[in-house]
Structures are given as C-alpha cells and as structure tokens.
C-alpha cells in the first residue's frame, strides 16, 4: 500500500500568509502547480541553437533569464541520455540558474585580466558549471565543497563539463579564508537552507521542515557568510542565495552581515538587474 506524500507544513503556510498578506493566495496557488524542469546547454561545447537542432527531447521553451537554457516536460528523462554523459547539458531548476547569471552581470570587467571567482558551496556543480560556461574558459573558478561525500559528485560534473579553468577544493570556509584572504573578484554563497522553495517536488523537504530548522539554518548561514566576506577583494561582489522563503535565512542573514562586523561594513547592497521573467 503506497503512502501519501507529506503535506506542506501548516505552520509554514501560516507564516507565509502573515508575510505576504494580499499576495498569499497567488503564492499558495503556485505551490500546487507542477514543478518546472530545466536543461542548460554547455556553451563551452555548443550553442543553445545548435543543441535545439539535435535535441532528442521536446523542449518547451527558453528560460527567460538564462539564454543557454530550456524548460522541459517533466516526463522526459534526459539524465539517462549519452548527451548528458558527454557533458552537452546540465539538468537544473530554472530558478537555480539565476544566481550565476546575476553574478556575472554584476558589472563590467576587464576580460583580458580574467576573473577570479569562488563558488563556496558548490556541490553538486550546477552553479559551478554555469559560471564556467559564462567565463568562457578564462580566469580562475574555485569550486569548493566542504562535505567529503559530495565533493566526488562535484568533481565528476566539472570533468564532464570540460572546463579547464576550474579547481575543485574540499575545505572549510575558514581554511580558504586563511589561505586566500581577500583574493576573489566575485564570491557565490549558495547556502544550505531549509528548502522551502523545494516543497513542490521534494517531499523530504516538507517532512524535515520546522521553525527550529529555519532558526538553525539562519545561524549556520550567518557564520558562512561572515567568512565568505573575507574572501572578496575590495571592489568585488558577494552574492548570497538560498532556495527558501524564510526571511530569517534571507534578509536576516544579509542584514546580520551588513550590521554586525567589520568585514560586513565593507559592503553595500546593490540593485540587481531586472532580467526577463523577473517581473511579478
């Protein structure tokens, strides 16, 4: 006898209703919609237009904020195709493609000099492979993953991607800060979180969620971000992202960095570009 999937936690819904007010009804409706799958083409090997001509899958359309990506029908199984093994594409939620695009569009940069970028919590490699493609094989991209069990998967995805400018590390943020100091032009912190943004497709995230989990994640995220700030060169950019809605883990963590320590005082919040599809 099959078990019913866990319901979205009622306390989570109550919190969101308080936060969103009149916008809550539209939000609640979106939670019941089918999740969107995404396929991002490896621009180091072929263009999106070239892949569209040879794609063995039905592509629903382009992801508005990521020119290299398409949405897919959820019935497709592209992870088992030889093209995936050959590194022609990476499977990634469309929303997860936005941080790398935003980080690479933060400002103009002297491409002859080459960017130095750190992806601090990189496994399984979605944002690392996207950054590598956007860098066009130039500069230096350090992809770090602290967990031993996850770093192997990261290395496999980087190898499959064929990016020659990526270095994979398995270190704590503190050890990286001690070694590099303020070395990187751009640092991405895609922090471990309570996963509220995954409720449509991840039943485990629903089952694991609690207010205590949110509070614990916020403490850990704040610690990570404070160390990450030490790795950004003067004039560089630090991008913080999560896949959760909890303000304690989002605005609260950023505010803690900006107001709570010397490293954070070096930063100011900048307005992000309004990519196509970002409108309400």
Secondary structure, 3 states (H helix, E strand, C coil): CCCCCCCCCHHHHHHHHHHHHHHHHHHHHHHCCCCCEEEEECCCCCCHHHHHHHCCCCEEEEECCEEEEEEECCCCCHHHCHHHHCCCEEECCHHHHHHHHHHHCCCCCCCCCCCEEEECCCCCCHHHHHHHHHHCCCCEEEEECCCHHHHHHHHHHHHHHCCCCEEEECCCHHHHHHHHCCCEEEEEEECCCCCHHHCCCCHHHHHHCCHHHHHHHHHHHHHHHHHHHCCEEEEEEEEEECCCCCCCCCHHHHHHHHHHCCCHHHCCCCCCCCCCCCCC
